[in-house]
Amino acid sequence: MIANELLPNYVRLPVVNRAEIKQLNRSSTKIVDGVVTEVFERLSENDIAVLENIWGLYTTDTTIVQNVITAFMSEWDSYPSLKMLHTWWDSLPCAFDITHVGTVFAHTNARRCDRRIPELPLAT
């Protein structure tokens, strides 16, 4: 669990959706042949069940959700280039649909800038 940067006194799981919980690993530092090594191990079924229960505790309280959205947009707007994008987006006179190809292009570009962004789950 990670402290939630947008919601003080809350934590978050480092996953995008509930299904990713099963893919999490536990890391620990061990000495292997005299060398300090980080070892990754799969979570146990019990660990997965606990984290899925935690996922179920996430609130859908509209006030809290709105506070998170407001905090996120404040952080977003603290970057001049993203603020410019936000202003442009809000000024569009009409709505449009984003295609799957557009989603892939945007995601690929975002991952080019930050490799920590998780892979895009593609539906077939």
N, CA, C and O atoms as a GROMACS GRO file, in nm:
protein
  496
    1MET      N    1   0.084  -0.118   0.000
    1MET     CA    2   0.000   0.000   0.000
    1MET      C    3   0.088   0.124   0.000
    1MET      O    4   0.200   0.123   0.052
    2ILE      N    5   0.036   0.227  -0.058
    2ILE     CA    6   0.109   0.352  -0.075
    2ILE      C    7   0.021   0.464  -0.020
    2ILE      O    8  -0.101   0.461  -0.034
    3ALA      N    9   0.085   0.564   0.043
    3ALA     CA   10   0.008   0.679   0.089
    3ALA      C   11  -0.060   0.743  -0.032
    3ALA      O   12   0.000   0.754  -0.139
    4ASN      N   13  -0.184   0.785  -0.014
    4ASN     CA   14  -0.258   0.848  -0.123
    4ASN      C   15  -0.221   0.996  -0.126
    4ASN      O   16  -0.256   1.071  -0.035
    5GLU      N   17  -0.150   1.038  -0.230
    5GLU     CA   18  -0.103   1.176  -0.241
    5GLU      C   19  -0.217   1.276  -0.252
    5GLU      O   20  -0.200   1.393  -0.219
    6LEU      N   21  -0.332   1.231  -0.297
    6LEU     CA   22  -0.444   1.321  -0.321
    6LEU      C   23  -0.547   1.321  -0.208
    6LEU      O   24  -0.639   1.403  -0.208
    7LEU      N   25  -0.530   1.230  -0.113
    7LEU     CA   26  -0.629   1.217  -0.007
    7LEU      C   27  -0.557   1.188   0.124
    7LEU      O   28  -0.527   1.072   0.154
    8PRO      N   29  -0.529   1.290   0.202
    8PRO     CA   30  -0.456   1.270   0.328
    8PRO      C   31  -0.525   1.167   0.419
    8PRO      O   32  -0.648   1.159   0.424
    9ASN      N   33  -0.445   1.090   0.489
    9ASN     CA   34  -0.490   0.987   0.582
    9ASN      C   35  -0.552   0.866   0.513
    9ASN      O   36  -0.617   0.784   0.578
   10TYR      N   37  -0.532   0.854   0.382
   10TYR     CA   38  -0.578   0.738   0.307
   10TYR      C   39  -0.458   0.674   0.239
   10TYR      O   40  -0.356   0.738   0.217
   11VAL      N   41  -0.472   0.547   0.208
   11VAL     CA   42  -0.370   0.477   0.130
   11VAL      C   43  -0.435   0.425   0.003
   11VAL      O   44  -0.557   0.423  -0.010
   12ARG      N   45  -0.350   0.383  -0.090
   12ARG     CA   46  -0.403   0.325  -0.214
   12ARG      C   47  -0.321   0.203  -0.249
   12ARG      O   48  -0.205   0.190  -0.210
   13LEU      N   49  -0.382   0.115  -0.323
   13LEU     CA   50  -0.311  -0.002  -0.375
   13LEU      C   51  -0.248   0.037  -0.508
   13LEU      O   52  -0.308   0.112  -0.585
   14PRO      N   53  -0.128  -0.013  -0.537
   14PRO     CA   54  -0.060   0.026  -0.662
   14PRO      C   55  -0.110  -0.052  -0.783
   14PRO      O   56  -0.031  -0.112  -0.856
   15VAL      N   57  -0.240  -0.050  -0.805
   15VAL     CA   58  -0.300  -0.120  -0.918
   15VAL      C   59  -0.403  -0.030  -0.984
   15VAL      O   60  -0.458   0.061  -0.921
   16VAL      N   61  -0.429  -0.055  -1.112
   16VAL     CA   62  -0.527   0.023  -1.186
   16VAL      C   63  -0.666  -0.037  -1.173
   16VAL      O   64  -0.766   0.035  -1.171
   17ASN      N   65  -0.672  -0.170  -1.165
   17ASN     CA   66  -0.801  -0.235  -1.150
   17ASN      C   67  -0.786  -0.357  -1.059
   17ASN      O   68  -0.674  -0.403  -1.033
   18ARG      N   69  -0.896  -0.409  -1.012
   18ARG     CA   70  -0.897  -0.518  -0.915
   18ARG      C   71  -0.824  -0.643  -0.966
   18ARG      O   72  -0.758  -0.712  -0.888
   19ALA      N   73  -0.835  -0.673  -1.096
   19ALA     CA   74  -0.772  -0.792  -1.152
   19ALA      C   75  -0.620  -0.790  -1.138
   19ALA      O   76  -0.557  -0.895  -1.131
   20GLU      N   77  -0.561  -0.670  -1.133
   20GLU     CA   78  -0.416  -0.659  -1.122
   20GLU      C   79  -0.363  -0.702  -0.985
   20GLU      O   80  -0.243  -0.727  -0.970
   21ILE      N   81  -0.449  -0.711  -0.886
   21ILE     CA   82  -0.405  -0.752  -0.752
   21ILE      C   83  -0.336  -0.888  -0.759
   21ILE      O   84  -0.236  -0.911  -0.690
   22LYS      N   85  -0.388  -0.977  -0.842
   22LYS     CA   86  -0.329  -1.111  -0.853
   22LYS      C   87  -0.190  -1.110  -0.916
   22LYS      O   88  -0.117  -1.208  -0.907
   23GLN      N   89  -0.154  -1.000  -0.980
   23GLN     CA   90  -0.024  -0.989  -1.046
   23GLN      C   91   0.083  -0.924  -0.957
   23GLN      O   92   0.200  -0.919  -0.994
   24LEU      N   93   0.042  -0.874  -0.840
   24LEU     CA   94   0.138  -0.808  -0.752
   24LEU      C   95   0.241  -0.907  -0.698
   24LEU      O   96   0.213  -1.026  -0.683
   25ASN      N   97   0.360  -0.856  -0.671
   25ASN     CA   98   0.467  -0.934  -0.611
   25ASN      C   99   0.508  -0.870  -0.479
   25ASN      O  100   0.488  -0.750  -0.459
   26ARG      N  101   0.563  -0.949  -0.392
   26ARG     CA  102   0.621  -0.901  -0.267
   26ARG      C  103   0.771  -0.897  -0.288
   26ARG      O  104   0.830  -0.993  -0.337
   27SER      N  105   0.833  -0.788  -0.250
   27SER     CA  106   0.978  -0.781  -0.261
   27SER      C  107   1.040  -0.782  -0.122
   27SER      O  108   0.984  -0.729  -0.027
   28SER      N  109   1.155  -0.844  -0.114
   28SER     CA  110   1.230  -0.845   0.011
   28SER      C  111   1.378  -0.845  -0.023
   28SER      O  112   1.419  -0.888  -0.131
   29THR      N  113   1.457  -0.796   0.070
   29THR     CA  114   1.601  -0.792   0.050
   29THR      C  115   1.662  -0.910   0.122
   29THR      O  116   1.638  -0.931   0.241
   30LYS      N  117   1.742  -0.987   0.049
   30LYS     CA  118   1.806  -1.105   0.106
   30LYS      C  119   1.953  -1.106   0.065
   30LYS      O  120   1.992  -1.042  -0.033
   31ILE      N  121   2.032  -1.178   0.140
   31ILE     CA  122   2.172  -1.196   0.105
   31ILE      C  123   2.184  -1.330   0.034
   31ILE      O  124   2.158  -1.436   0.092
   32VAL      N  125   2.226  -1.325  -0.093
   32VAL     CA  126   2.242  -1.445  -0.174
   32VAL      C  127   2.388  -1.452  -0.217
   32VAL      O  128   2.436  -1.364  -0.288
   33ASP      N  129   2.457  -1.556  -0.174
   33ASP     CA  130   2.600  -1.572  -0.204
   33ASP      C  131   2.680  -1.448  -0.164
   33ASP      O  132   2.770  -1.405  -0.237
   34GLY      N  133   2.645  -1.391  -0.049
   34GLY     CA  134   2.718  -1.276   0.003
   34GLY      C  135   2.682  -1.144  -0.061
   34GLY      O  136   2.744  -1.042  -0.031
   35VAL      N  137   2.582  -1.143  -0.150
   35VAL     CA  138   2.542  -1.021  -0.219
   35VAL      C  139   2.399  -0.984  -0.178
   35VAL      O  140   2.310  -1.068  -0.180
   36VAL      N  141   2.379  -0.858  -0.142
   36VAL     CA  142   2.246  -0.811  -0.107
   36VAL      C  143   2.164  -0.804  -0.236
   36VAL      O  144   2.200  -0.735  -0.331
   37THR      N  145   2.053  -0.878  -0.236
   37THR     CA  146   1.972  -0.891  -0.356
   37THR      C  147   1.825  -0.867  -0.322
   37THR      O  148   1.777  -0.907  -0.217
   38GLU      N  149   1.756  -0.802  -0.414
   38GLU     CA  150   1.612  -0.784  -0.397
   38GLU      C  151   1.544  -0.903  -0.463
   38GLU      O  152   1.566  -0.931  -0.581
   39VAL      N  153   1.461  -0.973  -0.386
   39VAL     CA  154   1.394  -1.094  -0.433
   39VAL      C  155   1.244  -1.066  -0.442
   39VAL      O  156   1.185  -1.009  -0.350
   40PHE      N  157   1.185  -1.106  -0.554
   40PHE     CA  158   1.041  -1.087  -0.575
   40PHE      C  159   0.972  -1.222  -0.565
   40PHE      O  160   1.016  -1.321  -0.624
   41GLU      N  161   0.862  -1.224  -0.488
   41GLU     CA  162   0.785  -1.347  -0.470
   41GLU      C  163   0.638  -1.317  -0.496
   41GLU      O  164   0.589  -1.208  -0.467
   42ARG      N  165   0.569  -1.414  -0.551
   42ARG     CA  166   0.424  -1.402  -0.572
   42ARG      C  167   0.354  -1.391  -0.437
   42ARG      O  168   0.400  -1.446  -0.337
   43LEU      N  169   0.243  -1.319  -0.436
   43LEU     CA  170   0.163  -1.311  -0.315
   43LEU      C  171   0.092  -1.444  -0.293
   43LEU      O  172   0.059  -1.515  -0.387
   44SER      N  173   0.069  -1.474  -0.167
   44SER     CA  174  -0.007  -1.595  -0.135
   44SER      C  175  -0.155  -1.570  -0.163
   44SER      O  176  -0.197  -1.456  -0.178
   45GLU      N  177  -0.232  -1.676  -0.170
   45GLU     CA  178  -0.376  -1.663  -0.192
   45GLU      C  179  -0.440  -1.581  -0.079
   45GLU      O  180  -0.532  -1.503  -0.103
   46ASN      N  181  -0.390  -1.599   0.043
   46ASN     CA  182  -0.441  -1.524   0.158
   46ASN      C  183  -0.411  -1.375   0.140
   46ASN      O  184  -0.497  -1.291   0.166
   47ASP      N  185  -0.288  -1.341   0.096
   47ASP     CA  186  -0.252  -1.201   0.073
   47ASP      C  187  -0.343  -1.139  -0.033
   47ASP      O  188  -0.390  -1.026  -0.018
   48ILE      N  189  -0.367  -1.214  -0.140
   48ILE     CA  190  -0.453  -1.165  -0.248
   48ILE      C  191  -0.594  -1.140  -0.196
   48ILE      O  192  -0.656  -1.039  -0.229
   49ALA      N  193  -0.646  -1.233  -0.114
   49ALA     CA  194  -0.780  -1.217  -0.057
   49ALA      C  195  -0.788  -1.092   0.031
   49ALA      O  196  -0.887  -1.020   0.027
   50VAL      N  197  -0.685  -1.068   0.110
   50VAL     CA  198  -0.683  -0.950   0.197
   50VAL      C  199  -0.684  -0.822   0.113
   50VAL      O  200  -0.760  -0.730   0.142
   51LEU      N  201  -0.601  -0.818   0.010
   51LEU     CA  202  -0.596  -0.698  -0.075
   51LEU      C  203  -0.726  -0.678  -0.152
   51LEU      O  204  -0.768  -0.565  -0.175
   52GLU      N  205  -0.789  -0.787  -0.193
   52GLU     CA  206  -0.919  -0.774  -0.260
   52GLU      C  207  -1.025  -0.722  -0.162
   52GLU      O  208  -1.114  -0.646  -0.202
   53ASN      N  209  -1.016  -0.761  -0.036
   53ASN     CA  210  -1.107  -0.705   0.065
   53ASN      C  211  -1.082  -0.556   0.084
   53ASN      O  212  -1.176  -0.478   0.098
   54ILE      N  213  -0.954  -0.517   0.083
   54ILE     CA  214  -0.920  -0.374   0.096
   54ILE      C  215  -0.977  -0.298  -0.023
   54ILE      O  216  -1.031  -0.189  -0.007
   55TRP      N  217  -0.964  -0.356  -0.143
   55TRP     CA  218  -1.020  -0.292  -0.263
   55TRP      C  219  -1.170  -0.267  -0.242
   55TRP      O  220  -1.221  -0.162  -0.280
   56GLY      N  221  -1.238  -0.363  -0.182
   56GLY     CA  222  -1.381  -0.349  -0.157
   56GLY      C  223  -1.416  -0.239  -0.058
   56GLY      O  224  -1.530  -0.194  -0.053
   57LEU      N  225  -1.318  -0.195   0.021
   57LEU     CA  226  -1.341  -0.088   0.118
   57LEU      C  227  -1.333   0.051   0.056
   57LEU      O  228  -1.374   0.149   0.118
   58TYR      N  229  -1.281   0.059  -0.065
   58TYR     CA  230  -1.268   0.190  -0.129
   58TYR      C  231  -1.404   0.256  -0.134
   58TYR      O  232  -1.504   0.194  -0.170
   59THR      N  233  -1.407   0.380  -0.098
   59THR     CA  234  -1.532   0.452  -0.090
   59THR      C  235  -1.577   0.507  -0.225
   59THR      O  236  -1.494   0.538  -0.311
   60THR      N  237  -1.704   0.517  -0.242
   60THR     CA  238  -1.760   0.582  -0.360
   60THR      C  239  -1.834   0.708  -0.318
   60THR      O  240  -1.914   0.763  -0.394
   61ASP      N  241  -1.807   0.753  -0.194
   61ASP     CA  242  -1.867   0.876  -0.142
   61ASP      C  243  -1.838   0.989  -0.241
   61ASP      O  244  -1.722   1.020  -0.268
   62THR      N  245  -1.943   1.051  -0.294
   62THR     CA  246  -1.924   1.152  -0.399
   62THR      C  247  -1.845   1.273  -0.351
   62THR      O  248  -1.773   1.334  -0.430
   63THR      N  249  -1.857   1.310  -0.225
   63THR     CA  250  -1.781   1.423  -0.171
   63THR      C  251  -1.632   1.392  -0.172
   63THR      O  252  -1.551   1.475  -0.214
   64ILE      N  253  -1.595   1.272  -0.126
   64ILE     CA  254  -1.455   1.232  -0.124
   64ILE      C  255  -1.400   1.219  -0.266
   64ILE      O  256  -1.289   1.263  -0.295
   65VAL      N  257  -1.478   1.158  -0.354
   65VAL     CA  258  -1.436   1.144  -0.494
   65VAL      C  259  -1.414   1.282  -0.556
   65VAL      O  260  -1.315   1.303  -0.627
   66GLN      N  261  -1.503   1.375  -0.531
   66GLN     CA  262  -1.487   1.511  -0.586
   66GLN      C  263  -1.364   1.579  -0.528
   66GLN      O  264  -1.294   1.651  -0.599
   67ASN      N  265  -1.334   1.556  -0.398
   67ASN     CA  266  -1.213   1.613  -0.338
   67ASN      C  267  -1.088   1.560  -0.406
   67ASN      O  268  -0.992   1.634  -0.429
   68VAL      N  269  -1.088   1.431  -0.439
   68VAL     CA  270  -0.974   1.371  -0.508
   68VAL      C  271  -0.961   1.430  -0.649
   68VAL      O  272  -0.850   1.462  -0.692
   69ILE      N  273  -1.071   1.445  -0.718
   69ILE     CA  274  -1.068   1.503  -0.853
   69ILE      C  275  -1.014   1.646  -0.847
   69ILE      O  276  -0.931   1.685  -0.929
   70THR      N  277  -1.061   1.723  -0.751
   70THR     CA  278  -1.015   1.861  -0.735
   70THR      C  279  -0.865   1.865  -0.704
   70THR      O  280  -0.792   1.945  -0.762
   71ALA      N  281  -0.819   1.778  -0.613
   71ALA     CA  282  -0.676   1.773  -0.578
   71ALA      C  283  -0.593   1.730  -0.699
   71ALA      O  284  -0.485   1.784  -0.723
   72PHE      N  285  -0.644   1.632  -0.776
   72PHE     CA  286  -0.572   1.587  -0.896
   72PHE      C  287  -0.560   1.700  -0.997
   72PHE      O  288  -0.452   1.724  -1.052
   73MET      N  289  -0.670   1.770  -1.023
   73MET     CA  290  -0.666   1.877  -1.122
   73MET      C  291  -0.578   1.992  -1.076
   73MET      O  292  -0.516   2.059  -1.158
   74SER      N  293  -0.572   2.017  -0.947
   74SER     CA  294  -0.482   2.119  -0.894
   74SER      C  295  -0.337   2.080  -0.920
   74SER      O  296  -0.256   2.163  -0.961
   75GLU      N  297  -0.305   1.952  -0.896
   75GLU     CA  298  -0.170   1.903  -0.923
   75GLU      C  299  -0.142   1.908  -1.073
   75GLU      O  300  -0.035   1.952  -1.115
   76TRP      N  301  -0.237   1.864  -1.154
   76TRP     CA  302  -0.224   1.866  -1.301
   76TRP      C  303  -0.194   2.007  -1.348
   76TRP      O  304  -0.102   2.029  -1.428
   77ASP      N  305  -0.273   2.105  -1.299
   77ASP     CA  306  -0.259   2.243  -1.343
   77ASP      C  307  -0.132   2.310  -1.291
   77ASP      O  308  -0.099   2.421  -1.334
   78SER      N  309  -0.061   2.245  -1.199
   78SER     CA  310   0.064   2.304  -1.149
   78SER      C  311   0.177   2.292  -1.252
   78SER      O  312   0.283   2.352  -1.236
   79TYR      N  313   0.153   2.213  -1.358
   79TYR     CA  314   0.250   2.200  -1.467
   79TYR      C  315   0.199   2.286  -1.583
   79TYR      O  316   0.091   2.261  -1.635
   80PRO      N  317   0.277   2.388  -1.624
   80PRO     CA  318   0.227   2.481  -1.726
   80PRO      C  319   0.179   2.414  -1.855
   80PRO      O  320   0.076   2.454  -1.910
   81SER      N  321   0.250   2.313  -1.904
   81SER     CA  322   0.208   2.250  -2.030
   81SER      C  323   0.076   2.174  -2.011
   81SER      O  324  -0.008   2.174  -2.101
   82LEU      N  325   0.058   2.108  -1.895
   82LEU     CA  326  -0.067   2.037  -1.870
   82LEU      C  327  -0.182   2.134  -1.845
   82LEU      O  328  -0.296   2.107  -1.882
   83LYS      N  329  -0.152   2.247  -1.782
   83LYS     CA  330  -0.253   2.351  -1.761
   83LYS      C  331  -0.303   2.401  -1.897
   83LYS      O  332  -0.423   2.423  -1.916
   84MET      N  333  -0.209   2.420  -1.991
   84MET     CA  334  -0.246   2.466  -2.124
   84MET      C  335  -0.336   2.363  -2.192
   84MET      O  336  -0.434   2.399  -2.256
   85LEU      N  337  -0.303   2.234  -2.178
   85LEU     CA  338  -0.385   2.128  -2.235
   85LEU      C  339  -0.524   2.128  -2.172
   85LEU      O  340  -0.625   2.114  -2.241
   86HIS      N  341  -0.529   2.143  -2.040
   86HIS     CA  342  -0.657   2.147  -1.967
   86HIS      C  343  -0.744   2.263  -2.017
   86HIS      O  344  -0.863   2.246  -2.042
   87THR      N  345  -0.683   2.379  -2.030
   87THR     CA  346  -0.757   2.497  -2.076
   87THR      C  347  -0.810   2.474  -2.218
   87THR      O  348  -0.924   2.507  -2.249
   88TRP      N  349  -0.723   2.418  -2.304
   88TRP     CA  350  -0.765   2.389  -2.442
   88TRP      C  351  -0.880   2.290  -2.443
   88TRP      O  352  -0.980   2.312  -2.512
   89TRP      N  353  -0.867   2.182  -2.368
   89TRP     CA  354  -0.970   2.077  -2.366
   89TRP      C  355  -1.105   2.134  -2.321
   89TRP      O  356  -1.209   2.106  -2.381
   90ASP      N  357  -1.101   2.214  -2.214
   90ASP     CA  358  -1.226   2.271  -2.163
   90ASP      C  359  -1.288   2.373  -2.257
   90ASP      O  360  -1.407   2.403  -2.246
   91SER      N  361  -1.209   2.426  -2.350
   91SER     CA  362  -1.263   2.527  -2.443
   91SER      C  363  -1.322   2.466  -2.569
   91SER      O  364  -1.379   2.539  -2.651
   92LEU      N  365  -1.310   2.335  -2.587
   92LEU     CA  366  -1.364   2.272  -2.707
   92LEU      C  367  -1.516   2.292  -2.710
   92LEU      O  368  -1.584   2.270  -2.610
   93PRO      N  369  -1.569   2.334  -2.826
   93PRO     CA  370  -1.711   2.364  -2.834
   93PRO      C  371  -1.802   2.242  -2.849
   93PRO      O  372  -1.924   2.254  -2.841
   94CYS      N  373  -1.742   2.125  -2.870
   94CYS     CA  374  -1.825   2.007  -2.888
   94CYS      C  375  -1.754   1.885  -2.830
   94CYS      O  376  -1.634   1.888  -2.802
   95ALA      N  377  -1.829   1.780  -2.814
   95ALA     CA  378  -1.773   1.655  -2.761
   95ALA      C  379  -1.736   1.564  -2.878
   95ALA      O  380  -1.790   1.578  -2.988
   96PHE      N  381  -1.645   1.472  -2.853
   96PHE     CA  382  -1.609   1.374  -2.954
   96PHE      C  383  -1.566   1.246  -2.885
   96PHE      O  384  -1.536   1.245  -2.766
   97ASP      N  385  -1.565   1.139  -2.962
   97ASP     CA  386  -1.524   1.010  -2.909
   97ASP      C  387  -1.376   0.987  -2.936
   97ASP      O  388  -1.324   1.026  -3.041
   98ILE      N  389  -1.311   0.924  -2.842
   98ILE     CA  390  -1.171   0.886  -2.860
   98ILE      C  391  -1.170   0.742  -2.909
   98ILE      O  392  -1.228   0.654  -2.846
   99THR      N  393  -1.103   0.718  -3.021
   99THR     CA  394  -1.099   0.584  -3.079
   99THR      C  395  -0.997   0.498  -3.006
   99THR      O  396  -0.916   0.550  -2.929
  100HIS      N  397  -1.001   0.369  -3.030
  100HIS     CA  398  -0.902   0.278  -2.971
  100HIS      C  399  -0.761   0.313  -3.020
  100HIS      O  400  -0.665   0.305  -2.943
  101VAL      N  401  -0.750   0.351  -3.145
  101VAL     CA  402  -0.619   0.388  -3.199
  101VAL      C  403  -0.566   0.513  -3.128
  101VAL      O  404  -0.448   0.520  -3.094
  102GLY      N  405  -0.652   0.610  -3.107
  102GLY     CA  406  -0.612   0.731  -3.035
  102GLY      C  407  -0.568   0.700  -2.893
  102GLY      O  408  -0.472   0.757  -2.843
  103THR      N  409  -0.639   0.609  -2.828
  103THR     CA  410  -0.603   0.567  -2.693
  103THR      C  411  -0.464   0.504  -2.692
  103THR      O  412  -0.383   0.534  -2.604
  104VAL      N  413  -0.438   0.417  -2.789
  104VAL     CA  414  -0.307   0.351  -2.796
  104VAL      C  415  -0.197   0.453  -2.822
  104VAL      O  416  -0.091   0.447  -2.758
  105PHE      N  417  -0.220   0.548  -2.914
  105PHE     CA  418  -0.119   0.652  -2.940
  105PHE      C  419  -0.090   0.733  -2.814
  105PHE      O  420   0.026   0.756  -2.780
  106ALA      N  421  -0.195   0.776  -2.746
  106ALA     CA  422  -0.176   0.857  -2.625
  106ALA      C  423  -0.103   0.778  -2.517
  106ALA      O  424  -0.013   0.830  -2.451
  107HIS      N  425  -0.143   0.654  -2.499
  107HIS     CA  426  -0.080   0.571  -2.396
  107HIS      C  427   0.066   0.543  -2.429
  107HIS      O  428   0.152   0.548  -2.341
  108THR      N  429   0.093   0.514  -2.554
  108THR     CA  430   0.232   0.488  -2.597
  108THR      C  431   0.318   0.611  -2.573
  108THR      O  432   0.432   0.599  -2.527
  109ASN      N  433   0.266   0.727  -2.604
  109ASN     CA  434   0.342   0.849  -2.582
  109ASN      C  435   0.364   0.874  -2.432
  109ASN      O  436   0.473   0.914  -2.392
  110ALA      N  437   0.263   0.849  -2.352
  110ALA     CA  438   0.278   0.867  -2.208
  110ALA      C  439   0.383   0.771  -2.152
  110ALA      O  440   0.464   0.811  -2.069
  111ARG      N  441   0.383   0.646  -2.198
  111ARG     CA  442   0.483   0.548  -2.152
  111ARG      C  443   0.623   0.584  -2.201
  111ARG      O  444   0.722   0.552  -2.136
  112ARG      N  445   0.631   0.650  -2.316
  112ARG     CA  446   0.761   0.696  -2.365
  112ARG      C  447   0.821   0.796  -2.266
  112ARG      O  448   0.942   0.799  -2.244
  113CYS      N  449   0.734   0.877  -2.206
  113CYS     CA  450   0.779   0.978  -2.111
  113CYS      C  451   0.800   0.922  -1.972
  113CYS      O  452   0.886   0.971  -1.898
  114ASP      N  453   0.724   0.821  -1.933
  114ASP     CA  454   0.734   0.765  -1.798
  114ASP      C  455   0.707   0.616  -1.803
  114ASP      O  456   0.592   0.573  -1.815
  115ARG      N  457   0.813   0.535  -1.793
  115ARG     CA  458   0.802   0.389  -1.804
  115ARG      C  459   0.728   0.327  -1.685
  115ARG      O  460   0.693   0.209  -1.691
  116ARG      N  461   0.703   0.403  -1.579
  116ARG     CA  462   0.631   0.348  -1.464
  116ARG      C  463   0.482   0.334  -1.491
  116ARG      O  464   0.412   0.266  -1.415
  117ILE      N  465   0.432   0.396  -1.596
  117ILE     CA  466   0.290   0.384  -1.631
  117ILE      C  467   0.264   0.240  -1.672
  117ILE      O  468   0.336   0.186  -1.756
  118PRO      N  469   0.163   0.177  -1.614
  118PRO     CA  470   0.139   0.035  -1.646
  118PRO      C  471   0.097   0.015  -1.790
  118PRO      O  472   0.046   0.106  -1.856
  119GLU      N  473   0.120  -0.107  -1.837
  119GLU     CA  474   0.080  -0.143  -1.973
  119GLU      C  475  -0.070  -0.120  -1.990
  119GLU      O  476  -0.147  -0.135  -1.895
  120LEU      N  477  -0.110  -0.086  -2.108
  120LEU     CA  478  -0.250  -0.064  -2.140
  120LEU      C  479  -0.319  -0.200  -2.159
  120LEU      O  480  -0.278  -0.278  -2.244
  121PRO      N  481  -0.422  -0.228  -2.080
  121PRO     CA  482  -0.494  -0.356  -2.100
  121PRO      C  483  -0.578  -0.348  -2.227
  121PRO      O  484  -0.673  -0.270  -2.234
  122LEU      N  485  -0.544  -0.426  -2.326
  122LEU     CA  486  -0.614  -0.421  -2.453
  122LEU      C  487  -0.722  -0.528  -2.457
  122LEU      O  488  -0.695  -0.645  -2.431
  123ALA      N  489  -0.841  -0.488  -2.491
  123ALA     CA  490  -0.952  -0.582  -2.507
  123ALA      C  491  -0.958  -0.623  -2.654
  123ALA      O  492  -0.942  -0.540  -2.743
  124THR      N  493  -0.980  -0.750  -2.678
  124THR     CA  494  -0.987  -0.796  -2.817
  124THR      C  495  -1.129  -0.821  -2.858
  124THR      O  496  -1.155  -0.860  -2.972
   0.00000   0.00000   0.00000
